Amino acid sequence: MLNENIKSLRLSFNLSQVELAAALGVSKQCVSNWENDYIQPSVDMLIKLAKYFNVSTDYLLGLVSESVIDVEGLSEREAAHIKLLVSDLLNR
């Protein structure tokens, strides 16, 4: 599940394995190994992945099926705008 979630998020962000690896400071082979379920990311890297993709570690691990958008630091108006955008996308 973790491997599938990493790959799915990478693709949804339209990133290559090389681009994700560069953003996280690891090799392309490391990302490939995660996605092919040969190795698991360390706890530290799991946290980096969650922060990079703005999801919870529980989401990455497949413990919850919904992702959460962190709106911390946004005004109420900005957060409401994000919620409206998500609603619009869900109802297309």
Chimera marker file (.cmm) of the C-alpha trace (Angstrom):
<marker_set name="trace">
<marker id="1" x="0.000" y="0.000" z="0.000" r="1" g="1" b="0" radius="0.5"/>
<marker id="2" x="2.774" y="2.479" z="0.884" r="1" g="1" b="0" radius="0.5"/>
<marker id="3" x="4.528" y="1.818" z="-2.406" r="1" g="1" b="0" radius="0.5"/>
<marker id="4" x="1.309" y="2.392" z="-4.361" r="1" g="1" b="0" radius="0.5"/>
<marker id="5" x="0.537" y="5.598" z="-2.474" r="1" g="1" b="0" radius="0.5"/>
<marker id="6" x="3.998" y="7.034" z="-3.115" r="1" g="1" b="0" radius="0.5"/>
<marker id="7" x="3.732" y="6.295" z="-6.825" r="1" g="1" b="0" radius="0.5"/>
<marker id="8" x="0.177" y="7.592" z="-7.060" r="1" g="1" b="0" radius="0.5"/>
<marker id="9" x="1.072" y="10.852" z="-5.339" r="1" g="1" b="0" radius="0.5"/>
<marker id="10" x="4.198" y="11.268" z="-7.467" r="1" g="1" b="0" radius="0.5"/>
<marker id="11" x="2.176" y="10.808" z="-10.636" r="1" g="1" b="0" radius="0.5"/>
<marker id="12" x="-0.621" y="13.107" z="-9.459" r="1" g="1" b="0" radius="0.5"/>
<marker id="13" x="2.014" y="15.803" z="-8.923" r="1" g="1" b="0" radius="0.5"/>
<marker id="14" x="3.282" y="15.039" z="-12.444" r="1" g="1" b="0" radius="0.5"/>
<marker id="15" x="6.775" y="14.258" z="-11.169" r="1" g="1" b="0" radius="0.5"/>
<marker id="16" x="9.334" y="11.811" z="-12.481" r="1" g="1" b="0" radius="0.5"/>
<marker id="17" x="11.198" y="9.584" z="-10.063" r="1" g="1" b="0" radius="0.5"/>
<marker id="18" x="14.267" y="11.728" z="-10.693" r="1" g="1" b="0" radius="0.5"/>
<marker id="19" x="12.403" y="14.925" z="-9.765" r="1" g="1" b="0" radius="0.5"/>
<marker id="20" x="10.974" y="13.447" z="-6.566" r="1" g="1" b="0" radius="0.5"/>
<marker id="21" x="14.360" y="12.042" z="-5.625" r="1" g="1" b="0" radius="0.5"/>
<marker id="22" x="15.999" y="15.446" z="-6.108" r="1" g="1" b="0" radius="0.5"/>
<marker id="23" x="13.331" y="17.161" z="-3.999" r="1" g="1" b="0" radius="0.5"/>
<marker id="24" x="13.872" y="14.677" z="-1.159" r="1" g="1" b="0" radius="0.5"/>
<marker id="25" x="17.655" y="14.449" z="-1.434" r="1" g="1" b="0" radius="0.5"/>
<marker id="26" x="17.756" y="10.747" z="-2.338" r="1" g="1" b="0" radius="0.5"/>
<marker id="27" x="18.651" y="8.790" z="-5.465" r="1" g="1" b="0" radius="0.5"/>
<marker id="28" x="16.236" y="7.895" z="-8.242" r="1" g="1" b="0" radius="0.5"/>
<marker id="29" x="16.952" y="4.246" z="-7.404" r="1" g="1" b="0" radius="0.5"/>
<marker id="30" x="15.736" y="4.848" z="-3.862" r="1" g="1" b="0" radius="0.5"/>
<marker id="31" x="12.373" y="6.156" z="-5.122" r="1" g="1" b="0" radius="0.5"/>
<marker id="32" x="12.161" y="3.252" z="-7.553" r="1" g="1" b="0" radius="0.5"/>
<marker id="33" x="12.831" y="0.786" z="-4.736" r="1" g="1" b="0" radius="0.5"/>
<marker id="34" x="10.047" y="2.314" z="-2.631" r="1" g="1" b="0" radius="0.5"/>
<marker id="35" x="7.582" y="2.204" z="-5.499" r="1" g="1" b="0" radius="0.5"/>
<marker id="36" x="8.465" y="-1.388" z="-6.353" r="1" g="1" b="0" radius="0.5"/>
<marker id="37" x="8.185" y="-2.373" z="-2.673" r="1" g="1" b="0" radius="0.5"/>
<marker id="38" x="11.808" y="-3.569" z="-2.479" r="1" g="1" b="0" radius="0.5"/>
<marker id="39" x="12.572" y="-1.326" z="0.488" r="1" g="1" b="0" radius="0.5"/>
<marker id="40" x="10.581" y="0.922" z="2.808" r="1" g="1" b="0" radius="0.5"/>
<marker id="41" x="11.421" y="4.568" z="3.460" r="1" g="1" b="0" radius="0.5"/>
<marker id="42" x="12.849" y="5.350" z="6.892" r="1" g="1" b="0" radius="0.5"/>
<marker id="43" x="10.625" y="7.064" z="9.444" r="1" g="1" b="0" radius="0.5"/>
<marker id="44" x="12.422" y="10.344" z="8.742" r="1" g="1" b="0" radius="0.5"/>
<marker id="45" x="11.864" y="9.934" z="5.009" r="1" g="1" b="0" radius="0.5"/>
<marker id="46" x="8.219" y="8.987" z="5.554" r="1" g="1" b="0" radius="0.5"/>
<marker id="47" x="7.772" y="12.304" z="7.346" r="1" g="1" b="0" radius="0.5"/>
<marker id="48" x="9.543" y="14.145" z="4.507" r="1" g="1" b="0" radius="0.5"/>
<marker id="49" x="7.268" y="12.435" z="1.969" r="1" g="1" b="0" radius="0.5"/>
<marker id="50" x="4.160" y="13.365" z="3.955" r="1" g="1" b="0" radius="0.5"/>
<marker id="51" x="5.257" y="17.000" z="4.215" r="1" g="1" b="0" radius="0.5"/>
<marker id="52" x="6.261" y="17.163" z="0.556" r="1" g="1" b="0" radius="0.5"/>
<marker id="53" x="2.904" y="15.819" z="-0.645" r="1" g="1" b="0" radius="0.5"/>
<marker id="54" x="0.940" y="17.575" z="2.125" r="1" g="1" b="0" radius="0.5"/>
<marker id="55" x="-0.643" y="14.332" z="3.353" r="1" g="1" b="0" radius="0.5"/>
<marker id="56" x="-0.533" y="12.494" z="6.657" r="1" g="1" b="0" radius="0.5"/>
<marker id="57" x="1.821" y="9.619" z="7.323" r="1" g="1" b="0" radius="0.5"/>
<marker id="58" x="-1.318" y="7.570" z="8.053" r="1" g="1" b="0" radius="0.5"/>
<marker id="59" x="-2.472" y="8.293" z="4.494" r="1" g="1" b="0" radius="0.5"/>
<marker id="60" x="0.882" y="7.235" z="3.057" r="1" g="1" b="0" radius="0.5"/>
<marker id="61" x="0.793" y="4.016" z="5.088" r="1" g="1" b="0" radius="0.5"/>
<marker id="62" x="-2.747" y="3.236" z="3.960" r="1" g="1" b="0" radius="0.5"/>
<marker id="63" x="-4.215" y="3.522" z="7.460" r="1" g="1" b="0" radius="0.5"/>
<marker id="64" x="-6.741" y="6.120" z="6.299" r="1" g="1" b="0" radius="0.5"/>
<marker id="65" x="-8.197" y="6.415" z="2.837" r="1" g="1" b="0" radius="0.5"/>
<marker id="66" x="-8.679" y="10.139" z="2.710" r="1" g="1" b="0" radius="0.5"/>
<marker id="67" x="-6.053" y="12.773" z="2.321" r="1" g="1" b="0" radius="0.5"/>
<marker id="68" x="-6.178" y="15.998" z="4.308" r="1" g="1" b="0" radius="0.5"/>
<marker id="69" x="-5.241" y="19.405" z="3.039" r="1" g="1" b="0" radius="0.5"/>
<marker id="70" x="-3.378" y="21.414" z="5.649" r="1" g="1" b="0" radius="0.5"/>
<marker id="71" x="-4.672" y="24.987" z="5.620" r="1" g="1" b="0" radius="0.5"/>
<marker id="72" x="-2.661" y="26.077" z="8.659" r="1" g="1" b="0" radius="0.5"/>
<marker id="73" x="-1.359" y="29.583" z="8.199" r="1" g="1" b="0" radius="0.5"/>
<marker id="74" x="-4.130" y="30.559" z="5.782" r="1" g="1" b="0" radius="0.5"/>
<marker id="75" x="-6.819" y="33.065" z="6.628" r="1" g="1" b="0" radius="0.5"/>
<marker id="76" x="-10.396" y="31.868" z="7.090" r="1" g="1" b="0" radius="0.5"/>
<marker id="77" x="-11.228" y="33.334" z="3.692" r="1" g="1" b="0" radius="0.5"/>
<marker id="78" x="-8.312" y="31.534" z="2.001" r="1" g="1" b="0" radius="0.5"/>
<marker id="79" x="-9.229" y="28.239" z="3.695" r="1" g="1" b="0" radius="0.5"/>
<marker id="80" x="-12.851" y="28.645" z="2.581" r="1" g="1" b="0" radius="0.5"/>
<marker id="81" x="-11.625" y="29.218" z="-0.974" r="1" g="1" b="0" radius="0.5"/>
<marker id="82" x="-9.618" y="25.970" z="-0.877" r="1" g="1" b="0" radius="0.5"/>
<marker id="83" x="-12.676" y="24.100" z="0.432" r="1" g="1" b="0" radius="0.5"/>
<marker id="84" x="-14.791" y="25.552" z="-2.387" r="1" g="1" b="0" radius="0.5"/>
<marker id="85" x="-12.230" y="24.476" z="-4.991" r="1" g="1" b="0" radius="0.5"/>
<marker id="86" x="-12.181" y="20.929" z="-3.602" r="1" g="1" b="0" radius="0.5"/>
<marker id="87" x="-15.975" y="20.832" z="-3.595" r="1" g="1" b="0" radius="0.5"/>
<marker id="88" x="-16.108" y="22.031" z="-7.201" r="1" g="1" b="0" radius="0.5"/>
<marker id="89" x="-13.603" y="19.395" z="-8.293" r="1" g="1" b="0" radius="0.5"/>
<marker id="90" x="-15.528" y="16.628" z="-6.548" r="1" g="1" b="0" radius="0.5"/>
<marker id="91" x="-18.789" y="17.666" z="-8.206" r="1" g="1" b="0" radius="0.5"/>
<marker id="92" x="-17.624" y="17.924" z="-11.818" r="1" g="1" b="0" radius="0.5"/>
<link id1="1" id2="2" r="1" g="1" b="0" radius="0.2"/>
<link id1="2" id2="3" r="1" g="1" b="0" radius="0.2"/>
<link id1="3" id2="4" r="1" g="1" b="0" radius="0.2"/>
<link id1="4" id2="5" r="1" g="1" b="0" radius="0.2"/>
<link id1="5" id2="6" r="1" g="1" b="0" radius="0.2"/>
<link id1="6" id2="7" r="1" g="1" b="0" radius="0.2"/>
<link id1="7" id2="8" r="1" g="1" b="0" radius="0.2"/>
<link id1="8" id2="9" r="1" g="1" b="0" radius="0.2"/>
<link id1="9" id2="10" r="1" g="1" b="0" radius="0.2"/>
<link id1="10" id2="11" r="1" g="1" b="0" radius="0.2"/>
<link id1="11" id2="12" r="1" g="1" b="0" radius="0.2"/>
<link id1="12" id2="13" r="1" g="1" b="0" radius="0.2"/>
<link id1="13" id2="14" r="1" g="1" b="0" radius="0.2"/>
<link id1="14" id2="15" r="1" g="1" b="0" radius="0.2"/>
<link id1="15" id2="16" r="1" g="1" b="0" radius="0.2"/>
<link id1="16" id2="17" r="1" g="1" b="0" radius="0.2"/>
<link id1="17" id2="18" r="1" g="1" b="0" radius="0.2"/>
<link id1="18" id2="19" r="1" g="1" b="0" radius="0.2"/>
<link id1="19" id2="20" r="1" g="1" b="0" radius="0.2"/>
<link id1="20" id2="21" r="1" g="1" b="0" radius="0.2"/>
<link id1="21" id2="22" r="1" g="1" b="0" radius="0.2"/>
<link id1="22" id2="23" r="1" g="1" b="0" radius="0.2"/>
<link id1="23" id2="24" r="1" g="1" b="0" radius="0.2"/>
<link id1="24" id2="25" r="1" g="1" b="0" radius="0.2"/>
<link id1="25" id2="26" r="1" g="1" b="0" radius="0.2"/>
<link id1="26" id2="27" r="1" g="1" b="0" radius="0.2"/>
<link id1="27" id2="28" r="1" g="1" b="0" radius="0.2"/>
<link id1="28" id2="29" r="1" g="1" b="0" radius="0.2"/>
<link id1="29" id2="30" r="1" g="1" b="0" radius="0.2"/>
<link id1="30" id2="31" r="1" g="1" b="0" radius="0.2"/>
<link id1="31" id2="32" r="1" g="1" b="0" radius="0.2"/>
<link id1="32" id2="33" r="1" g="1" b="0" radius="0.2"/>
<link id1="33" id2="34" r="1" g="1" b="0" radius="0.2"/>
<link id1="34" id2="35" r="1" g="1" b="0" radius="0.2"/>
<link id1="35" id2="36" r="1" g="1" b="0" radius="0.2"/>
<link id1="36" id2="37" r="1" g="1" b="0" radius="0.2"/>
<link id1="37" id2="38" r="1" g="1" b="0" radius="0.2"/>
<link id1="38" id2="39" r="1" g="1" b="0" radius="0.2"/>
<link id1="39" id2="40" r="1" g="1" b="0" radius="0.2"/>
<link id1="40" id2="41" r="1" g="1" b="0" radius="0.2"/>
<link id1="41" id2="42" r="1" g="1" b="0" radius="0.2"/>
<link id1="42" id2="43" r="1" g="1" b="0" radius="0.2"/>
<link id1="43" id2="44" r="1" g="1" b="0" radius="0.2"/>
<link id1="44" id2="45" r="1" g="1" b="0" radius="0.2"/>
<link id1="45" id2="46" r="1" g="1" b="0" radius="0.2"/>
<link id1="46" id2="47" r="1" g="1" b="0" radius="0.2"/>
<link id1="47" id2="48" r="1" g="1" b="0" radius="0.2"/>
<link id1="48" id2="49" r="1" g="1" b="0" radius="0.2"/>
<link id1="49" id2="50" r="1" g="1" b="0" radius="0.2"/>
<link id1="50" id2="51" r="1" g="1" b="0" radius="0.2"/>
<link id1="51" id2="52" r="1" g="1" b="0" radius="0.2"/>
<link id1="52" id2="53" r="1" g="1" b="0" radius="0.2"/>
<link id1="53" id2="54" r="1" g="1" b="0" radius="0.2"/>
<link id1="54" id2="55" r="1" g="1" b="0" radius="0.2"/>
<link id1="55" id2="56" r="1" g="1" b="0" radius="0.2"/>
<link id1="56" id2="57" r="1" g="1" b="0" radius="0.2"/>
<link id1="57" id2="58" r="1" g="1" b="0" radius="0.2"/>
<link id1="58" id2="59" r="1" g="1" b="0" radius="0.2"/>
<link id1="59" id2="60" r="1" g="1" b="0" radius="0.2"/>
<link id1="60" id2="61" r="1" g="1" b="0" radius="0.2"/>
<link id1="61" id2="62" r="1" g="1" b="0" radius="0.2"/>
<link id1="62" id2="63" r="1" g="1" b="0" radius="0.2"/>
<link id1="63" id2="64" r="1" g="1" b="0" radius="0.2"/>
<link id1="64" id2="65" r="1" g="1" b="0" radius="0.2"/>
<link id1="65" id2="66" r="1" g="1" b="0" radius="0.2"/>
<link id1="66" id2="67" r="1" g="1" b="0" radius="0.2"/>
<link id1="67" id2="68" r="1" g="1" b="0" radius="0.2"/>
<link id1="68" id2="69" r="1" g="1" b="0" radius="0.2"/>
<link id1="69" id2="70" r="1" g="1" b="0" radius="0.2"/>
<link id1="70" id2="71" r="1" g="1" b="0" radius="0.2"/>
<link id1="71" id2="72" r="1" g="1" b="0" radius="0.2"/>
<link id1="72" id2="73" r="1" g="1" b="0" radius="0.2"/>
<link id1="73" id2="74" r="1" g="1" b="0" radius="0.2"/>
<link id1="74" id2="75" r="1" g="1" b="0" radius="0.2"/>
<link id1="75" id2="76" r="1" g="1" b="0" radius="0.2"/>
<link id1="76" id2="77" r="1" g="1" b="0" radius="0.2"/>
<link id1="77" id2="78" r="1" g="1" b="0" radius="0.2"/>
<link id1="78" id2="79" r="1" g="1" b="0" radius="0.2"/>
<link id1="79" id2="80" r="1" g="1" b="0" radius="0.2"/>
<link id1="80" id2="81" r="1" g="1" b="0" radius="0.2"/>
<link id1="81" id2="82" r="1" g="1" b="0" radius="0.2"/>
<link id1="82" id2="83" r="1" g="1" b="0" radius="0.2"/>
<link id1="83" id2="84" r="1" g="1" b="0" radius="0.2"/>
<link id1="84" id2="85" r="1" g="1" b="0" radius="0.2"/>
<link id1="85" id2="86" r="1" g="1" b="0" radius="0.2"/>
<link id1="86" id2="87" r="1" g="1" b="0" radius="0.2"/>
<link id1="87" id2="88" r="1" g="1" b="0" radius="0.2"/>
<link id1="88" id2="89" r="1" g="1" b="0" radius="0.2"/>
<link id1="89" id2="90" r="1" g="1" b="0" radius="0.2"/>
<link id1="90" id2="91" r="1" g="1" b="0" radius="0.2"/>
<link id1="91" id2="92" r="1" g="1" b="0" radius="0.2"/>
</marker_set>
